[in-house]
Amino acid sequence: MPPDGPSGPPAPAGTPAAGSATGIPAWRRRTEGEQRWWVAAAMLVAIVLQWILPDAFVLHPRHVLPVVELVALVALVASHPERMSRRTRGVRIASQVLLGVVALNTAISVGLLVHRITNGGQIRAIELLVGGAEIWLTNAIVFGLWYWEYDRGGPASRALGLADTPDLLFPQLTDPALARDWEPNVLDYLFVAYTNSTAFSPTDTLPLSRWAKALFMLQSTISLVTVALIAARAVNILPGS
């Protein structure tokens, strides 16, 4: 394991003051790790959004994938409810598989939305706007969780302070005074995904690694296509247009 700074190995968990006193920023030393509940809550929101999507934008039978996702989420949280401060291979694989299933379901919905709009199928304005907004928001959540899952090796690796180089450069990491007791959590990654979906480009947080840049480009493309197609079709079907 690479050293975490000039003072040697990282401080024991639960003693952030030790690292702070030696000038090692929080993201470079061992910390308590994130609570799984916040991540589970974000995943649950994505599953619920998929559950209530209009029929035109889901794979039938419509509740099969959301039920599988929900059962997998409950099992994952029940098997590992504590803070994510230990590297457990089985739990990490299960978390990635669950996120992959949610991402696949979202990709199917995006494809059905694009197909429905570009082929001129009959669709009500409310169905288009509500369904499109749900797909757009779910997509932002999924990408936020991907960033959270892989930045600097994942949540457990970040808690142990194993990575010297960030994949995502948060502005706090560039200021020694702010970085001393600050490290990103799942809300920060969701914010990155949300702003990337609205601006179609990085805002305050920059991707450094190639995989992060690829995900940024993919997310921006999906968001841009979704918003552009919905706007173009809505002009023709909204009352008074």
C-alpha positions in Angstrom: 0.0 0.0 0.0 1.5 3.4 -0.9 2.2 5.8 1.9 -0.3 8.6 2.5 2.1 11.4 3.0 5.4 12.3 4.5 4.4 11.0 7.9 4.1 7.4 6.7 1.0 5.2 6.9 -2.5 6.6 7.4 -3.8 7.2 10.9 -6.2 4.6 12.4 -9.9 4.9 11.6 -11.8 7.3 13.8 -8.8 9.5 14.5 -8.9 12.2 11.8 -7.3 14.7 14.1 -4.0 12.7 13.9 -3.8 13.1 10.1 -5.0 16.7 10.3 -2.2 17.6 12.7 0.4 16.3 10.3 -1.1 18.2 7.4 -2.4 15.2 5.5 -5.7 16.1 3.9 -8.7 14.0 4.8 -9.0 12.4 1.3 -5.4 11.1 1.7 -5.7 9.5 5.1 -7.8 6.8 6.7 -11.3 8.0 7.8 -14.5 6.4 9.0 -16.0 5.7 5.7 -19.5 6.6 4.4 -22.8 5.4 5.7 -24.4 2.9 3.2 -27.9 4.3 3.9 -27.3 7.5 1.9 -26.2 5.5 -1.1 -29.1 3.1 -0.6 -31.5 6.0 -0.6 -30.2 7.4 -3.9 -30.5 3.9 -5.4 -34.0 3.6 -4.1 -35.0 6.9 -5.7 -33.7 5.6 -9.0 -35.6 2.3 -8.7 -38.9 4.1 -7.7 -38.5 6.4 -10.7 -38.2 3.4 -13.0 -41.2 1.7 -11.3 -43.5 4.6 -12.1 -42.4 5.3 -15.6 -45.2 5.4 -18.2 -45.7 2.1 -20.0 -44.3 3.4 -23.3 -40.8 3.8 -21.8 -40.4 0.4 -19.9 -39.5 -3.1 -20.9 -42.5 -5.5 -20.3 -43.4 -7.1 -18.0 -42.8 -3.7 -16.5 -42.1 -4.5 -12.9 -39.6 -7.4 -13.3 -36.4 -5.4 -13.4 -37.5 -2.9 -10.6 -38.4 -5.9 -8.3 -35.1 -7.5 -9.0 -33.3 -4.3 -8.2 -35.2 -3.7 -5.0 -34.6 -7.2 -3.7 -30.9 -6.9 -4.5 -30.7 -3.6 -2.8 -32.4 -4.9 0.4 -30.1 -7.9 0.4 -27.0 -5.7 -0.1 -27.9 -3.3 2.7 -28.8 -6.2 5.1 -25.5 -8.0 4.4 -23.3 -5.0 4.9 -25.2 -2.2 6.8 -22.1 -0.7 8.5 -19.9 2.1 7.2 -18.0 1.3 4.0 -14.5 1.3 5.4 -13.5 -2.3 4.6 -12.6 -3.7 1.2 -15.0 -6.6 0.7 -14.7 -8.1 -2.7 -18.1 -9.9 -2.7 -20.0 -6.8 -1.5 -18.2 -4.6 -4.1 -19.1 -7.0 -6.9 -22.7 -7.2 -5.7 -22.9 -3.4 -5.6 -21.5 -3.0 -9.1 -23.9 -5.7 -10.5 -26.9 -3.9 -8.9 -25.8 -0.6 -10.3 -25.3 -2.2 -13.7 -28.8 -3.6 -13.7 -30.2 -0.2 -12.8 -28.1 1.4 -15.6 -29.3 -1.2 -18.1 -32.9 -0.5 -17.2 -32.3 3.2 -17.7 -30.6 2.6 -21.0 -33.6 0.6 -22.2 -35.9 3.5 -21.2 -33.7 6.0 -23.0 -33.8 3.8 -26.1 -37.6 3.4 -26.0 -38.0 7.2 -25.5 -35.8 8.0 -28.5 -37.6 5.3 -30.6 -41.0 6.6 -29.7 -40.2 10.2 -30.5 -38.2 9.6 -33.7 -40.8 7.2 -35.2 -43.7 9.6 -34.7 -45.7 7.3 -32.4 -48.7 8.7 -30.6 -47.8 10.1 -27.2 -49.6 12.5 -24.8 -47.8 15.6 -23.8 -48.0 14.8 -20.1 -46.7 11.3 -20.7 -43.8 12.7 -22.7 -42.8 15.4 -20.2 -43.2 13.3 -17.0 -41.6 10.2 -18.5 -38.8 12.2 -20.0 -38.1 14.0 -16.8 -38.0 10.7 -14.8 -35.6 9.1 -17.3 -33.4 12.2 -17.3 -33.3 12.3 -13.5 -32.7 8.5 -13.2 -29.8 8.8 -15.7 -28.2 11.6 -13.5 -28.5 9.4 -10.4 -27.0 6.4 -12.2 -24.0 8.3 -13.4 -23.5 9.9 -10.0 -23.4 6.5 -8.5 -20.9 5.3 -11.1 -18.6 8.2 -10.2 -19.0 7.4 -6.6 -18.3 3.7 -7.2 -15.1 4.1 -9.1 -13.5 7.4 -8.0 -10.1 6.5 -6.4 -11.0 2.8 -6.3 -14.4 3.1 -4.6 -15.8 4.0 -1.2 -13.7 1.6 0.8 -10.5 2.5 -0.9 -11.2 6.2 -0.3 -11.9 5.5 3.4 -8.6 3.7 3.7 -6.7 6.5 1.9 -5.2 4.1 -0.6 -5.2 6.3 -3.7 -2.8 9.2 -4.2 -4.4 10.6 -7.3 -8.1 11.6 -7.7 -10.1 10.6 -10.7 -12.4 13.6 -10.1 -10.8 16.9 -9.0 -13.2 18.6 -6.6 -12.5 22.2 -5.9 -12.0 21.5 -2.2 -9.0 19.2 -3.0 -7.1 22.1 -4.5 -7.2 24.2 -1.4 -5.1 22.8 1.5 -7.2 24.6 4.1 -10.4 23.1 2.8 -9.0 19.7 2.0 -7.6 19.2 5.6 -11.0 17.9 6.9 -13.0 17.5 3.7 -13.6 14.5 1.5 -16.3 13.8 -1.1 -19.4 11.7 -0.3 -22.2 10.4 -2.4 -24.0 13.7 -2.5 -21.0 15.4 -4.0 -20.9 12.8 -6.8 -24.6 13.2 -7.4 -24.1 16.9 -7.7 -21.4 16.4 -10.3 -23.7 14.1 -12.3 -26.6 16.6 -12.0 -24.6 19.6 -13.1 -23.0 17.6 -16.0 -26.5 16.7 -17.1 -27.8 20.3 -17.1 -24.7 22.0 -18.5 -23.6 19.1 -20.8 -20.1 19.7 -19.6 -18.0 19.7 -16.4 -18.8 22.6 -14.0 -16.8 22.9 -10.8 -15.4 19.4 -10.8 -13.0 18.2 -13.5 -12.5 14.6 -14.7 -8.8 13.7 -14.6 -8.7 10.0 -15.5 -9.7 8.7 -19.0 -12.6 6.6 -17.7 -14.0 9.6 -15.9 -13.7 11.7 -19.1 -15.4 8.9 -21.1 -18.3 8.8 -18.6 -18.7 12.5 -18.7 -18.9 12.5 -22.5 -21.4 9.6 -22.4 -23.6 11.3 -19.8 -23.6 14.6 -21.5 -24.5 13.0 -24.8 -27.4 11.1 -23.3 -28.7 14.1 -21.5 -28.4 16.4 -24.6 -30.2 13.9 -26.9 -32.9 13.3 -24.3 -33.6 17.0 -23.7 -33.4 18.0 -27.4 -35.8 15.3 -28.5 -38.3 15.9 -25.8 -38.2 19.7 -26.5 -38.6 19.2 -30.2 -41.5 16.8 -29.9 -43.2 18.8 -27.1 -43.4 21.8 -29.4 -45.7 19.9 -31.7 -48.0 18.2 -29.1 -48.4 20.8 -26.3 -51.8 22.6 -26.4 -51.7 25.8 -28.3 -48.5 24.8 -30.3 
